[in-house]
Amino acid sequence: MQETLLIILAYCLGSIPTSVWVSRAFFNIDIRDYGSGNAGATNTFRVLGPRWGTFVMICDVLKGFLAVKLFLLLPPFHTEIAELNMQLALGVAAVLGHIFPIWADFKGGKGVATLFGLVIAISPWTALACSGVFLLVLYLTRFVSLSSILASIAFPIFILVIFNVENHVYRVFAVAVASLVILTHQKNISRIIKGGESKVPIFKHRDRRRQRNTED
């Protein structure tokens, strides 16, 4: 019963619609009515700017991280596998809450940032490696969607091959994460192929420098 209640609490924590509340409180709009219509950090970057986009991203990451850490409220587990499985259950509940938030008509984001918070809490080194992939792709392309997709594909590669994690539930979870991210980014993939995907307004100095070099 205690584990079930914590899973429900993790879902409620993940359901906190940071971008929706921020857009309503400070801009008197619903972020889901603008840009891509998504209630996530990427759309917040596009619509409200880098400062609020960063704030929303940090909050969404914290939701996944704190949800996993709810396992500390439980009695000690008999095995590490049982402990990891409980952490995964709490983290997944938070991700589902972010995607289908009870506090925002079940219309949320894609869950990437909250997934990242989950991974930070369970496997910090894996999270760091995936962050490297994300930031490299973002620097080269400025597509957050493409960065998220490639980082998610790298996740099971790190788990299965490089770090060789033995927990089978975690291995299946890693593959499921990559599949879920690809599935929820189908429209983004289509826009990237057609050249219609929006780029986030970062690395402006780099872009201006390239433009000057081109003009020269």
Helices and strands as residue ranges (DSSP letters): H 2-14, H 18-27, G 31-33, H 41-48, H 50-69, G 70-73, H 80-99, G 102-104, H 112-122, H 124-141, H 144-157, I 158-162, H 168-184, H 186-194, H 204-215
